[in-house]
Amino acid sequence: MTESTAPTGGQSWIMALREQLESPPARRLPASEDRRAAVLVPLYVDANELWVVLTKRAETLEKHGGQYAFPGGALDLGENHWQAAVRETEEELGIERSKPLLLGELDEASTPSGYRIVPCVAAVPYPLETTLNEGEIAEVFSAPLLAFANPRLVEDRAVDIDGVQRMLRIYHVGSRRIWGLTARILQNLLERVGVDMTGAE
């Protein structure tokens, strides 16, 4: 979905995104002992523009405190990725699990903490009503998806991780710095919906 083909309302954007996320199929990682997990990538349309919803994790959390993320967590016994994603979103943001509408999935990604995560892309109602679990979430905010395609807001920084130099993508959105798995998911989403980074303004 390029800027020239931005959503025009109704169900059109939902159908368009479903088609774009369906083919080619999202990539999956080889079998491993990593724990299975899922996150929800919530999207909605406002003023003819596609918006993405993110959270800031509470500073007091032992893991990834203060980082920007999508709602989600590990799969419970018997759950699939979608069920885990909407359950965690309800627990963290108070969005009833019946409200999100599945659009598709993005590429599975691994984390150094031993999780393999499937991002589930979903349409959520607008205006978005949330009740934050303050023990886990410090803030919820939305940003236009095209903002993450603006080269002036993107930084690719070389970092040393466990003795291996890797390129770390950082999105600078106002005072927020979004990096790590969340940045990788956003990058994958932009690729899948056809946003051209080189042509964005």
C-alpha positions, -999 to 999 in steps of 0.1 A, spaced: 0 0 0 18 31 -12 9 67 -4 -10 70 -37 -31 40 -27 -39 50 8 -71 36 24 -103 54 14 -126 41 41 -151 13 46 -137 -23 42 -114 -14 13 -83 -10 33 -89 -42 53 -93 -62 21 -63 -46 5 -41 -53 35 -53 -89 37 -43 -95 1 -9 -79 6 -1 -99 37 -14 -132 22 12 -135 -6 40 -143 -3 34 -162 29 51 -149 60 85 -166 67 89 -189 96 121 -198 115 136 -233 117 125 -255 146 142 -246 179 139 -247 216 129 -210 218 96 -202 235 68 -194 212 52 -160 215 31 -135 196 25 -98 194 -4 -78 180 3 -51 154 -29 -29 157 -39 -7 128 -67 17 122 -77 44 97 -82 80 106 -85 109 82 -78 87 53 -45 76 68 -33 43 82 -21 45 119 -2 19 139 -6 15 177 24 10 200 31 9 237 59 19 261 66 -8 286 67 2 323 101 12 335 97 -11 365 96 -43 344 126 -66 347 128 -73 310 128 -46 284 116 -19 308 110 15 292 112 1 257 86 7 229 68 -25 219 37 -41 205 14 -58 230 20 -95 233 37 -123 251 43 -161 253 17 -186 242 -2 -204 269 -8 -241 266 -32 -249 238 -31 -213 223 -23 -204 188 -5 -171 179 -36 -151 173 -53 -162 205 -21 -153 225 -18 -119 208 -54 -108 215 -53 -122 250 -22 -102 259 -36 -71 242 -67 -73 264 -45 -78 295 -22 -49 287 -45 -24 270 -80 -34 280 -90 -39 243 -115 -68 244 -101 -98 225 -132 -99 203 -125 -64 189 -93 -69 168 -99 -83 133 -70 -105 119 -55 -92 87 -25 -115 84 9 -123 99 44 -110 94 77 -128 94 86 -147 126 115 -132 145 137 -143 173 150 -124 203 182 -128 223 160 -136 254 150 -169 238 116 -162 222 104 -168 186 77 -142 179 49 -141 153 35 -106 147 -2 -107 140 -15 -77 121 -50 -66 131 -76 -39 124 -88 -23 156 -118 0 162 -114 38 159 -116 58 181 -94 35 201 -104 30 237 -79 16 261 -75 9 298 -38 4 306 -24 -22 329 -1 2 346 21 -26 360 31 -34 324 23 -4 302 34 32 308 19 46 276 0 38 245 3 60 214 -4 59 177 16 72 147 9 73 110 25 42 94 40 64 67 60 83 94 82 52 97 90 54 60 104 89 62 142 86 58 148 116 80 134 96 109 154 65 103 188 57 117 208 26 109 236 22 135 263 -4 137 264 -21 171 284 -49 187 262 -77 199 279 -107 215 311 -99 195 293 -97 162 287 -63 145 251 -58 134 231 -30 119 205 -17 143 175 2 129 162 31 151 131 51 143 130 86 158 94 96 162 93 129 182 112 122 214 106 84 211 133 60 199 119 28 186 144 0 180 151 -37 183 123 -62 176 97 -35 173 117 -17 146 122 -49 127 85 -56 128 77 -21 115 103 -25 88 87 -58 77 52 -43 78 63 -14 55 79 -39 31 48 -61 30 24 -32 24 45 -19 -4 58 14 11 90 25 -7 115 39 18 136 55 -10 106 76 -23 91 86 10 92 123 20 
